[in-house]
Every structure is written in structure tokens, then in C-alpha cells.
Amino acid sequence: MDAGEGKPQPHLAALVLARGGSKGIPLKNIKLLAGVPLIGWVLRAAIDAGVFHSIWVSTDHDEIEKVAKQFGAQVHRRSPEVSQDSSTSLEAIREFLNHHHEVDIVGNIQATSPCLHPSDLIKVADLIQKEGFDSVFSVVRRHQFRWSEVKKGENKMTEPQNLNPAKRYRRQDWPGELYENGSFYFAKRHLIERGYLQGGKMAYYEMRAEHSVDIDIDIDWPIAEQRVLSFGYFGKEPLKEVKLLVCSIEGCLTNGRIYVTEDHKEMVSYDYRDIVGIDLLKKRGIQVRLISERDCSKTLSAMQLGCVAKVSATNKLQVLKDWQEDMGLSWKEVAYLGNEESDVECLKQAGMSGVPADACAAAQKAAGYICKSSGGCGAVREFAEHIFLLLEKVNSARKQMEEMSSAEKEMGGNENGRRGNKELMKKE
């Protein structure tokens, strides 16, 4: 209810269009980006914004539906007529509205914008709900000089479009220009039904350049992953520095296979990259502990890893809780790498969780990061690298907070000085 007028608020629905077909990358919308399905990044931001009455994914594909529901969204199964390569976003949105008469405003969020933050969506919702705009769309500021195109064979010179070559701007002296970045388009029902996503009383919302990442353009996936790890939204809870990694032995440190010799001795194989990963974690001050449901004491002794280990563990979660309490850690400071159903509760409890690429379906669903590497083939090293990248984000956030705190103190000091001057003037 609108507290000011006592009237029901218009129904604001978030809608993510996620067609199964993709000319560039097959099933791109659920391809893992920094360990999270691409669509998961924007769904997490939409849910945590807390401004939507409903959150939907419009899709024609079973796997995308599965992932959407896993992240808490409802699913609208779009028809084949609006699922073609030639289908437009507007056609898919209008079909959605035809089936959902309760919706008054649609926030069309692009699945390919993984650096979207809840704060952006909250501000846009205010623009359209409280300030009376009919449509709001996202833009980014760019400082790029444009020149006219000269087609091959034309006997023409190129001309400057937004600059005087004799007086080129310095970046700091030029405000730049606003470009649509495609992250979102909010519009009221009456506009969409008339065939518009932008119209009526319009407003743009300027996003920060570092949050303006478009996978349709940033087709180099590793580069996009670096951007997301640096500027993406990771949830309401602030990230903390990891101090303990617990790793399941079978299927993570090893590939889960056991070789038996003629004299009944067991042998396992492991990847040297994983041993290096464990050493790197230790050098960063992160304890590494190992856990197994089997009694593999002899194997661990032969590997000489120098890690605390618990074998024959019938209750992995209890072991994890005991270690966490003994070390005096919060769950946000604990990471867990598992691969089986017996690891699921540990994966859910740990602040940072990962699984190898060949982990069982239940473990993959519970994990926050799915490695590209399989168990025993570099998954531990890969997860270690993921932890290091997130630690860089923690340190960056801490530095920003320190800078903000310092700025606020400085502003407070200036304000006290101004108050003192005012008091002095009053006395005089």
C-alpha cells in the first residue's frame, strides 16, 4: 500500500528475457561467469533490491527455467512465435503482459549485464513510482570522439562529429556523451501496449562506467569475468577475508578413482597444480584442512601435504562446525570445496563454496562457484585463484570504506569549523 495516499501501489515486475537460442554462445544466459550462471547475477540484484512485486524470467528453454527457479524467479514460458532470432524484446514483453494482467510496470532487465547492482534498481523504481516518469532507461557516459563514416570507393573526407580537431578537449574538461548501455528499460503498461519501451515522460538513469558491462559486447569471457569479480554484486552480506579452506579429498583433491594393485594396495592420483594451490593458500595465511568419509590416512601420509585432516568422517558438517568454532571464525571466513551429496550442507553453510566441474547435481546446485576443472585435475588450484580474486575485492572494498570514512571525517571537521565561525560571528 502507498502510505501517503492509502492506495495500492502499481505492480512493478522485473522481467528478464532469456531465450535458449544464441548465435554466438550456446545457452549463453546460463553459461557460468565467475562461477555463477550469467542470468544469476541480475536475478540476485533484482531480488535484493526489494522493490519488485514479482520477478520473472521469460524463456523457451527447460535448462534456463531450471536455473531461473533456482535463483528464486518465476518463469513465463514464451511462445515459439516470440522466440525466433528475428523476435524483438518488445514482442516478448507484450506477450508477457497479455498473460499477466496484474502487472502495471515492467522493469526489463538484460541478462547480459552482470555488474548491475540493487542500488541502481532501487533508484530507478523511485523515478517511475514516486516521481511519475512513464519510462526510465539506463545510460553510461563515454568520452569518445566521433567521426563520419566514409564508405569504400567514396571520394570524400571524413568529418568530425562532436569535436573541433583544432581544439581537442582534455578528458577532464569535457563531460562526454550519454549512450544507452542496455542494462534495463522500465516502462508502464500503457506505453508497452502502444508499442513503446521509451516514451511519455522519459528519464535516463546514468550508471557508473565500471558497472556497465555488456556480455553481448564483451565477448571475451575471461575479461568479462575479471570485470565481474572486480565490480559485480555478490549479495547483501559484505565479503570477508577467507581464513580457512576445507577440501573434500575424494573427487576434489583426487579424481575419486582408486587403483588396487595385485597385492591389495590402494593408489590414487592427484594433480601437482592442486598441491601448488594449497601452498599458495598457506602463504596467504589461509589454513587448508582436508576431510574424507574414507580412512585414507596412508594416502595422506604419502602425499605429505602438511594439512590437518579428518578421515572416516560420518558427519562432515559437524566436523566443519567444530573446526569453525575452534578457530573462532565466522561462516563468512570459511570456504568449502566439495563434490558429493554428503558435502551439500557444508557447501550451504560456508561463506564461500565451490565444486569441481564433474561434481554431482546436488552439490553444483548448492555451490556458489563451479570450477571449469574436474576433481583431481586442477579444481583446487582454480578455486584457490577464485578465493584470491575475491580477496582482492575485499581489500578494495575495505580501502574504499577507509577513504569514505576519511572524507566524512574531513567534511565533519569542516562543518565544525563553519559552525565555530558562525558562533563567533554571532558573539561579535
Secondary structure, DSSP 8 states (H G I E B T S, - for coil): -BTTTTB----EEEEEE--S--SSSTTGGGSEETTEEHHHHHHHHHHHH---SEEEEEES-HHHHHHHHHTT-EEEE--GGGSSTT--HHHHHHHHHHH-TT--EEEEEETT-TT--HHHHHHHHHHHHTS--SEEEEEEEE----B----TT------BSS--GGG---GGG---EEEEEEEEEEEEHHHHHTT-SS-SSEEEEEE-GGG---TTT---HHHHHHHHHHH----SS------EEEEEIIIIIB-S--EE-TTS-EE--B-HHHHHHHHHHHHTT-EEEEE-SS--HHHHHHHT---EEE-S-S-HHHHHHHHHHHTT--GGGEEEE--SGGGHHHHHHSSEEEE-TT--HHHHHH-SEE-SS-TTTTHHHHHHHHHHHHHHHHHHHHHHHHHHHHHHHHHHHHHHHHHHHHHHHHH-
